[in-house]
Amino acid sequence: MSTLASVAICATSTRLDRIEAAAALAARLALPLVSPDDRTHEVLLTVTDDRLEARQTDSRAGAVAVEFTSGSFGYRRRPESPREAVVRAVGFKTQPLEVFDMTAGLGRDAMVLALAGCRVTTCERSPIVHALLEDGLRRASLDEELASVLERLTLIQGDAIEALHRAPRPDVVYLDPMFPERTGSAVPSKELRLLARIVGASEDAGVLLDAAVASGTSRIVVKRPRLAPTLSTARAAAPGMRLEGRSSRFDVYFPASA
């Protein structure tokens, strides 16, 4: 497994409250607090006037932040936009579903499901990624339209298997494990490259899948790169349905009917 990037905290804002926020975040994550021109760490979690963003000091890739109110996520908020594949994969029609997302990441699929009407509990074990997502949700809560949507989304930080064990049995368990770096010509997005550097590939995807089966849910959805091998274990040998997109697919398992 490749070595994970070294991460530190900094503040580019001159506002006292934001400087104090950076210091509090450094203490919470047990990471060093450095100046914005630091180059001894590969990733700087940067507190600006408006948001928390991750900057790669050894790359020309732009900053990564969680944005739900603008940018590439904005079109998903339009009522006339096509229904997302992840919504079809979890089986949502008109009645609300309880979805437990074991791999929150930057929260896009969880937010899409909440926008559709699902009640989503999403879990992120990396404290660094959790901080980015938490900040994005905080800013989204200031948007009048999204504030009501966020009432259906709960973010927790910690071990997803333990959290799933404590939670009421969900209608659907969702997994989007990080996969090893691609060897083909397709270039991952800067967000995926950053996540790979912070958390690495998921070495326990099969363990997560088995935990999902053990939860008693009737439906498990696993997001995979379109050409990646199927995730299978002794308890979940093969998906019962598959939805394919241009770059990814959703494998759907029905353990209760096996």
N, C-alpha and C positions, 0 to 999 in steps of 0.2 A: 504494500500500500504506500502511495506517495506521502511525503511529509506534508503536514498541514501548514498553512501560512501562519506566520507570527502576526498577532493582532494587538493593536493598542487603541487608546481613546484620545481624541483631541477635540478642541473647539476652535472654530474659525470666527464665531460670533464674539463681539465685544460687549454684549449685554451680560450683566451680572447674573441674571437668572439662568441664562444658557450656559455660562461658564460653570455655575454651580451644578447644573444638570449634568454636564460632562464629568465633573468630579464625582458626583453621586453614582453615575453609571459605571465609572471606572472601579469604584469601591464595590458596587454590586456584582460586577462581573469578574472582579479580582484581576483586572488588566491594568497595565501601566498607563498613566496619563502623561501625554507627551505634547510637544509643540506641533503645529500643523506642517512644519517643514521637516519633520522627522522622516528619515529614510532607512532606519534600522529595522523597521517592521514592514512586512509586505502589504498589510491591510490596516487602514486607519478607519475606525468607526468615528465619524466626524459629526459633531453637533454644530449645525449652522443656526442662523436666526430662526429658520422655519421648520427644520426637520432633522432626522438622523439619517445619515447616508454612509455607505461604505466606499472607500476609495482605495484602489490598488496602487501602491507607490511605485511598483516596478512594471506598470502597464499603462498604455495610453487609453485604455478603455475608460469610458466615463463613469461617473459615480453611480452607484446602485442604491435606490431607496424604494420603499414600498409606496406606490401611488394608486389609489382607487378612485380619485376624483377627476383625473385628467390623464393624458397620454394614451398609451396603447390600450389601457383598460376601459377608457371612456365609452367606447362603442357598445360594450356589453350592457350598459345601463339603458340603452334605448329599447323600448317595448317592441319595436318592429324588428329588432335584430334576430337572426336565426337562433333557434334553441341550441345551446352549447352541447357538444357531444358528451361531456361529463354529466350533464343533467339527464340525458337519455340513458347513460350507462347506469346511473344509480336507480333508474326506474321511476323517476318522479313524473307524475301526471298532473293531478289536481290536489290530492291530499298531501299535507305536510309529511315529510319523512324525517326521522331522527338519524342523522349521519354522524359517525365518528371517524374523523380524519386523523390517522395515526402519524402523518408526515406533513405538517403544515407548510414548511418551506416559507416562501414569500406570500402565501395565503391566497393566491389567485383562484384556485379551484374551489376553496372553501367559500370565498366571497361570491363566486358565480352560483354556487349551490344555494347560498343564503338569499341572493337576489331572486332566484327562481322560486323560493318559498320554503326551502328545507330548513330545518333547525340543525345547526352544525356545531359540533364540538371538535375543535382542531388542536392538535397537540404537537409541540415542537421541542425536541430534547436539547438542541443547541441553544445555550443562553444568548449567544451572539445573534443568531438568526431570529430568535424570539424577540430580542430587543428591536430589531429592524421592523418586524411585523407589528409589534406592539405600538411602535411609533406611527406606522402607517394607519393602523386602526384608530389611534387617538385623533389623528388629523381627519380621517374619514368621518368620525363622529361629529365633527363640526359642520358637516354638510347636512342640510335639513333632510334631503331625500335618503341619504345613506344611514342617518341616525336610526331610523326605524328598522332598516335592514339589519343593522348590527345588534338589534335586540334578539335576533335569531342566531347569532354567532358568538361562541364562547371560546376564548383562547386560553390554553393552559401550557405551562412549561414543565417538562419533566419526562420521565420514561413513559412511552405510549402504552406499553404492555400493562404496566401497573395502573395507569389511568383508565384503560379500557376495562380492566378487571374490576375497578371500583365503580364504574359507571353503570347505569341501567342498560339493559340489552338494547343496542341500537337496531334500527331497521336495516342499515347499511354500514359496512366498514369500508373505508377508502384508504388506499395505499398508493403513494407515488414515490417509491424509493429512488434515491440517487443511484445512477448506474455508472459503471466504469467509463472513463474517457473514450470517446469514439475514435475509431481508427480510420474511418472513411473520410469522404470529402466534406461532409456536412459539418459546419462550424457551430458549436453550441452558442447560445446567446451569452452576453456578458453576465447576465444574472446567473445562468447555470455554471459558467466558469467560476464566478465568485463563490457560489455555494460549494462547488467541488473543492475549492481551496480551503474553505472554512471547515466543512464537515466531512469531506471525502466521500467515496462511494459507500453505499449501504452494504455492509458485510453480513447483515442479519435480516435481509429481506424475507428469507424463508421462515425465520423465527417469527417475524411480524405476521406473516400470512397464517402460520399455525395458531398464533394467538387470536387472530381474527376468527378463525374457525372455532376455536374453543369458546369464544364469546357467546355462541349460540345464535348469532345473526343469520338471517336467511339469504343474505346477498353480500358479496365481497367484490369490490372493484379495484383492480390493479392497473395503474397507468404504466405503460412501457413505451420505449422507442419503437417505432413501427416495425423494424426488422429485428428487434431483440428476441432472444429465446423466451419461451414461456416460463414464468416463475411457477415452479411446481414443488410440492413436498409430498410426503406419504399421506398427509391429511387432506391435501388439495392438489390432486394429480393433474387435472386439466380443467380449463374454464369451460363453462357451458355456453358462453356467448362471447362474441368479440365485435367491437366497433372500431373501425380503422379510420384514421385521418391521414393527412399528408406526411406528418413527421412522427406522430405517436398513435397509440391505440389503447383501447380500454378492454382488458380481459375481465370477464364477469364470471364469478364462481357462485354456485348455489349449494352450499354445504348442507343445508337442512334437508334438501331433497335427494342427497346422495344415498 
